[in-house]
Amino acid sequence: MSPSQTDSDATLDEKLALLNMPKHVAIIMDGNGRWAKKKGKIRTFGHRAGVESVRAAVRFARKNAIQSLTLFAFSSENWKRPEEEVSVLMDLFNLVLNSEAKRMNKNGVRLKVLGDTSRFDRKLVEKIHKAEALTANNQDLVLNIAANYGGRWDIVNAAKQLAEQVSQGKLEAAQIDEAMFDSHMSTQGLPELDLLIRTGGEHRISNFLLWQCAYAELYFTDVLWPDFNEDAFYLAVKDFSERQRRFGLIGEQVENAEAGK
């Protein structure tokens, strides 16, 4: 882009080329029900509309070399919602696994499902395993779908695994450190979480990726999930790119370290 070209003149791709892109982005996809209500529809209409926003987010992540995208699809608390809404969400999960797995495989996307799948019916679990196996060798993007997931569950699950190893004499309690604990989280093997986006205007993380959010940048937008497109994703990563990430240091230390690269 020439120096005389203004930001408004640049294309989205040109603007993105100038940004420091996060390696791992997570999104709390909120606002489907309110989006539907604004249109005089029932809440489940919004959930169905939100599927296209998932596709847009995956396209954006692949195109811009984001290594890992984690989407909060269904929390462990969502079982408390009306039975009809839970049923539609499960149907949508089935639909996405049926219709999108081959597309993801064709586009180099690896699918992983994070969460306690024991509460899902057998056929859905089989579809999850089949989709994960089909896409296991893909390397363009890791798409993590958090389903029946809770951040506290994730931490407790890791602690149970480590406690079992200690009780069996395979591990000394003194050996447990942050790196070892991290290796037992559901996101083990993925890049550190850089950016957490929440759509829909709420300013909380709702028991999502609690361990992983330790040094993540948080971005909240009023955009409802069915309206979250590539332009909205760009604004989130632009905001991320303009922040100074200190990791406990002071600004001058970060600047000196960057100058010495």
C-alpha positions as CSV (number, residue, x, y, z in Angstrom):
1,M,0.0,0.0,0.0
2,S,1.5,3.3,-1.0
3,P,2.1,6.0,1.7
4,S,-0.5,8.2,0.1
5,Q,-3.2,5.6,0.3
6,T,-5.5,6.2,3.2
7,D,-6.8,3.4,5.5
8,S,-10.3,3.9,4.1
9,D,-9.0,3.4,0.5
10,A,-7.3,0.1,1.4
11,T,-9.0,-3.2,0.8
12,L,-9.7,-5.5,3.7
13,D,-6.9,-7.8,2.6
14,E,-4.5,-4.9,2.5
15,K,-5.5,-3.8,6.0
16,L,-5.1,-7.3,7.3
17,A,-1.6,-7.6,5.9
18,L,-0.4,-4.8,8.2
19,L,-1.7,-6.5,11.4
20,N,0.0,-8.6,14.0
21,M,-2.3,-11.6,13.7
22,P,-3.1,-13.7,16.8
23,K,-2.3,-17.4,16.6
24,H,-5.2,-18.6,18.7
25,V,-8.6,-16.9,18.8
26,A,-11.6,-18.0,20.9
27,I,-15.2,-16.7,20.4
28,I,-18.2,-16.7,22.7
29,M,-20.9,-16.7,20.1
30,D,-23.6,-14.7,21.9
31,G,-26.8,-13.0,20.7
32,N,-28.6,-15.5,18.5
33,G,-31.8,-15.3,20.6
34,R,-31.9,-11.5,20.7
35,W,-31.1,-11.3,17.0
36,A,-34.1,-13.6,16.3
37,K,-36.4,-11.6,18.7
38,K,-35.5,-8.4,16.8
39,K,-36.8,-10.0,13.7
40,G,-40.0,-11.3,15.3
41,K,-38.8,-14.9,15.2
42,I,-38.3,-17.5,17.9
43,R,-34.9,-18.0,19.5
44,T,-34.0,-21.1,17.5
45,F,-34.2,-19.1,14.3
46,G,-31.2,-17.2,15.5
47,H,-29.2,-20.3,16.2
48,R,-29.8,-21.5,12.7
49,A,-28.8,-18.2,11.3
50,G,-25.6,-18.3,13.4
51,V,-24.2,-21.2,11.4
52,E,-23.3,-18.9,8.5
53,S,-21.3,-16.8,10.9
54,V,-19.4,-19.9,11.9
55,R,-18.5,-20.5,8.3
56,A,-17.4,-16.8,7.9
57,A,-15.2,-17.0,11.0
58,V,-13.6,-20.2,9.7
59,R,-13.0,-18.6,6.3
60,F,-11.4,-15.6,8.0
61,A,-9.2,-17.6,10.2
62,R,-7.9,-19.8,7.4
63,K,-7.3,-16.9,5.1
64,N,-5.3,-15.0,7.7
65,A,-3.1,-17.8,9.0
66,I,-4.8,-18.0,12.4
67,Q,-3.6,-21.4,13.6
68,S,-6.4,-22.2,16.0
69,L,-10.0,-21.1,16.3
70,T,-12.1,-22.1,19.4
71,L,-15.9,-21.6,19.3
72,F,-18.1,-21.8,22.4
73,A,-21.0,-23.7,20.9
74,F,-22.7,-25.2,24.0
75,S,-21.8,-24.7,27.7
76,S,-22.3,-27.2,30.5
77,E,-24.9,-24.8,31.8
78,N,-26.9,-24.6,28.6
79,W,-28.7,-27.9,29.5
80,K,-30.8,-25.7,31.7
81,R,-32.4,-23.9,28.8
82,P,-35.9,-24.8,27.5
83,E,-36.0,-28.4,26.2
84,E,-37.0,-27.3,22.7
85,E,-34.0,-24.9,22.4
86,V,-31.6,-27.6,23.6
87,S,-33.0,-30.1,21.1
88,V,-32.5,-27.6,18.2
89,L,-28.9,-27.0,19.3
90,M,-28.2,-30.7,19.3
91,D,-29.9,-31.0,15.8
92,L,-27.7,-28.2,14.6
93,F,-24.6,-29.9,15.9
94,N,-25.6,-33.0,14.1
95,L,-26.3,-31.0,10.9
96,V,-22.9,-29.3,11.0
97,L,-21.1,-32.6,11.5
98,N,-23.0,-34.1,8.6
99,S,-22.7,-31.3,6.2
100,E,-19.4,-29.6,7.1
101,A,-17.0,-32.3,7.9
102,K,-16.2,-33.1,4.2
103,R,-15.9,-29.4,3.5
104,M,-13.5,-28.8,6.4
105,N,-11.4,-31.8,5.2
106,K,-11.3,-30.4,1.7
107,N,-10.1,-27.0,3.0
108,G,-7.4,-28.3,5.3
109,V,-9.3,-27.7,8.6
110,R,-8.8,-30.1,11.5
111,L,-11.9,-30.5,13.8
112,K,-11.6,-31.1,17.5
113,V,-14.5,-31.2,20.0
114,L,-13.6,-29.9,23.5
115,G,-15.8,-30.8,26.4
116,D,-17.5,-33.7,28.2
117,T,-19.2,-35.6,25.4
118,S,-20.5,-38.4,27.7
119,R,-23.9,-36.7,28.0
120,F,-24.5,-36.7,24.2
121,D,-26.3,-39.6,22.6
122,R,-24.3,-42.4,21.1
123,K,-24.9,-41.5,17.5
124,L,-23.7,-37.9,18.0
125,V,-20.6,-39.1,19.7
126,E,-19.9,-41.5,16.8
127,K,-20.3,-38.6,14.4
128,I,-17.9,-36.5,16.4
129,H,-15.2,-39.2,16.4
130,K,-15.7,-39.8,12.7
131,A,-15.3,-36.1,11.8
132,E,-12.3,-35.8,14.1
133,A,-10.7,-38.9,12.4
134,L,-11.5,-37.6,8.9
135,T,-9.8,-34.3,9.5
136,A,-7.0,-35.4,11.9
137,N,-4.1,-34.8,9.5
138,N,-5.2,-31.3,8.3
139,Q,-2.9,-28.4,9.2
140,D,-4.3,-25.2,7.7
141,L,-6.5,-24.5,10.8
142,V,-7.5,-26.3,14.0
143,L,-11.2,-25.6,14.6
144,N,-12.2,-26.4,18.2
145,I,-15.9,-26.7,19.0
146,A,-16.5,-26.4,22.7
147,A,-19.6,-28.4,23.4
148,N,-20.8,-29.4,26.9
149,Y,-17.8,-27.5,28.0
150,G,-17.0,-25.4,31.1
151,G,-13.8,-23.8,32.2
152,R,-14.1,-25.2,35.7
153,W,-14.8,-28.7,34.4
154,D,-11.7,-28.4,32.3
155,I,-9.5,-27.5,35.3
156,V,-11.1,-30.1,37.5
157,N,-10.7,-32.8,34.8
158,A,-6.9,-32.0,34.5
159,A,-6.5,-32.1,38.3
160,K,-8.2,-35.5,38.4
161,Q,-5.9,-36.9,35.8
162,L,-2.8,-35.7,37.6
163,A,-4.2,-36.9,41.0
164,E,-4.7,-40.3,39.5
165,Q,-1.1,-40.4,38.3
166,V,0.1,-39.4,41.8
167,S,-2.1,-42.1,43.5
168,Q,-0.7,-44.7,41.1
169,G,2.9,-43.7,41.9
170,K,3.6,-42.6,38.4
171,L,4.1,-39.0,39.4
172,E,5.3,-37.0,42.4
173,A,3.1,-34.1,43.5
174,A,6.2,-31.9,43.5
175,Q,6.7,-32.5,39.8
176,I,3.4,-30.8,38.9
177,D,4.0,-27.4,37.5
178,E,2.0,-25.0,35.1
179,A,3.4,-26.7,32.0
180,M,2.4,-30.2,33.2
181,F,-1.0,-29.0,34.2
182,D,-1.5,-27.3,30.8
183,S,-0.6,-30.5,29.1
184,H,-3.7,-32.1,30.7
185,M,-6.2,-29.4,29.7
186,S,-8.5,-30.0,26.7
187,T,-6.5,-27.5,24.7
188,Q,-3.2,-29.2,25.1
189,G,-1.0,-29.0,22.1
190,L,-2.7,-25.8,20.8
191,P,-1.0,-22.3,20.8
192,E,-1.6,-20.2,23.8
193,L,-4.8,-18.3,23.7
194,D,-4.1,-14.8,22.3
195,L,-7.6,-13.3,21.8
196,L,-11.0,-14.0,23.3
197,I,-13.9,-12.3,21.5
198,R,-17.5,-12.1,22.9
199,T,-20.3,-11.0,20.7
200,G,-23.7,-9.7,21.8
201,G,-22.7,-6.9,24.2
202,E,-22.2,-8.8,27.4
203,H,-18.9,-8.2,29.3
204,R,-18.1,-11.6,30.9
205,I,-16.4,-14.8,29.9
206,S,-19.1,-17.2,31.2
207,N,-16.9,-20.1,32.5
208,F,-15.1,-20.3,29.1
209,L,-11.4,-21.2,28.9
210,L,-10.7,-20.0,32.4
211,W,-7.2,-21.4,32.6
212,Q,-6.3,-20.4,29.0
213,C,-7.5,-16.8,29.5
214,A,-4.7,-16.0,31.9
215,Y,-2.9,-13.6,29.5
216,A,-5.4,-13.5,26.6
217,E,-6.6,-10.1,25.3
218,L,-10.4,-9.7,25.7
219,Y,-12.6,-8.0,23.1
220,F,-16.3,-7.4,23.6
221,T,-18.5,-6.2,20.8
222,D,-22.2,-5.3,20.6
223,V,-22.6,-7.2,17.3
224,L,-25.0,-10.1,17.7
225,W,-23.5,-13.4,16.5
226,P,-25.6,-13.8,13.3
227,D,-24.3,-10.4,12.2
228,F,-20.6,-11.2,13.0
229,N,-18.9,-11.3,9.6
230,E,-15.4,-11.0,8.3
231,D,-15.5,-7.2,8.7
232,A,-16.4,-7.6,12.3
233,F,-13.6,-10.2,12.8
234,Y,-11.2,-7.7,11.2
235,L,-12.1,-5.0,13.8
236,A,-11.4,-7.5,16.6
237,V,-7.9,-8.5,15.3
238,K,-7.2,-4.8,14.5
239,D,-7.9,-3.9,18.1
240,F,-5.7,-6.9,19.3
241,S,-2.9,-5.8,17.0
242,E,-2.8,-2.3,18.5
243,R,-2.4,-3.5,22.1
244,Q,0.9,-3.8,23.9
245,R,1.0,-7.2,25.5
246,R,3.2,-7.0,28.6
247,F,2.9,-10.4,30.3
248,G,3.8,-8.9,33.7
249,L,6.5,-6.5,32.4
250,I,6.3,-2.8,32.1
251,G,5.9,-1.0,28.7
252,E,9.6,0.0,28.5
253,Q,10.8,-3.6,28.9
254,V,8.5,-4.8,26.1
255,E,9.6,-2.0,23.8
256,N,13.3,-2.7,24.5
257,A,12.8,-6.4,23.9
258,E,11.0,-5.7,20.6
259,A,13.7,-3.3,19.6
260,G,16.4,-5.9,20.2
261,K,14.8,-8.5,17.9
